[in-house]
Amino acid sequence: MKTTIRKISARKSIALVAHDSCKQSLIQWTLQHKASLTQHTLYATGTTGHLLARESGLNIQALLSGPMGGDQQLGGLIAEKKIDILIFFWDPMNAAPHDPDVKALMRIATVWNIPVAINETSANFLLSAALFDQEIGINVPDYDGYLAERLA
């Protein structure tokens, strides 16, 4: 598929997600990086978002809980180019009933070429990257071209 350049502004839209066993770790990580995160627009799946907002005081747009469709909502926002970064503290040791949704979320994040952090260390690397607070261009699928080819 052909690609095009998508501009991501210096103020990012960041999705924060955590499996149940990782929620406290994400809360602690968020508290450690609160000063940086306040400069960006934050989204989260339901329970995680409400916990993060309560514990940190950050303004977080809470979607539905992951198992109730929140992972799917985030995937839709990624496809609409409304999410720039996904930080997902996931538990690889426990199966969840919505694992197919998680796989779909990770797939769509990959399709649309957004940075993804899956644990505290990768989130630290991402947040401290030189490009984090800059406007950047990323290669994304050329959906308009894709659609035009399919309709020709």
GIBELFEN-V379872 format. One record per backbone hydrogen bond with DSSP energy under -0.5 kcal/mol. CO is the residue of the C=O (numbers start at 1). NH is the residue of the N-H. E is the energy in kcal/mol with one decimal. If there is no record, write none. Layout:
<<CO;NH;E> <CO;NH;E>>
This chain:
<<2;142;-2.7> <4;140;-2.8> <6;138;-2.5> <7;9;-0.5> <8;136;-2.4> <10;12;-0.9> <12;14;-0.6> <12;41;-2.7> <13;84;-2.9> <13;85;-1.6> <14;43;-2.8> <15;87;-3.1> <16;45;-1.0> <17;89;-2.4> <19;22;-2.1> <19;23;-0.7> <20;23;-1.1> <22;26;-2.2> <23;27;-2.5> <24;28;-2.5> <25;29;-2.5> <26;30;-2.8> <27;31;-2.4> <28;32;-2.2> <29;33;-1.5> <31;34;-1.0> <33;37;-2.6> <34;38;-2.1> <36;39;-1.5> <37;40;-2.0> <40;42;-0.5> <41;14;-3.1> <42;61;-2.8> <43;16;-2.6> <44;63;-3.0> <45;49;-3.4> <46;50;-2.5> <47;51;-2.5> <48;52;-2.9> <49;53;-2.5> <50;54;-2.3> <51;55;-2.7> <52;56;-2.6> <52;58;-0.5> <53;57;-2.2> <58;60;-0.8> <59;42;-0.6> <60;62;-1.0> <61;44;-2.0> <64;46;-2.2> <65;68;-1.3> <65;70;-2.5> <66;69;-1.7> <66;71;-0.8> <69;73;-2.3> <70;74;-2.4> <71;75;-2.2> <72;76;-2.2> <73;77;-2.2> <74;78;-2.5> <75;79;-2.4> <76;80;-1.7> <77;82;-3.1> <77;83;-0.7> <78;81;-1.8> <84;115;-0.7> <85;15;-2.9> <86;88;-0.6> <86;117;-2.5> <87;17;-2.6> <88;90;-1.2> <89;19;-2.2> <90;92;-0.8> <91;94;-0.8> <96;99;-1.9> <98;101;-0.8> <98;102;-1.9> <99;103;-2.6> <100;104;-2.1> <101;105;-2.4> <102;106;-2.5> <103;107;-2.3> <104;108;-2.5> <105;109;-2.1> <106;110;-1.7> <107;111;-2.8> <108;112;-2.2> <109;114;-2.2> <110;113;-1.3> <115;86;-2.5> <117;88;-3.1> <118;90;-1.1> <119;123;-2.3> <120;124;-2.4> <121;125;-2.3> <122;126;-2.4> <123;127;-2.7> <124;128;-1.8> <126;129;-1.1> <129;132;-1.5> <131;134;-1.8> <136;8;-3.5> <138;6;-3.0> <140;4;-2.7> <141;143;-1.6> <142;146;-2.5> <143;147;-3.0> <144;148;-2.3> <145;149;-2.3> <146;150;-2.0> <147;151;-1.9> <148;152;-0.8>>
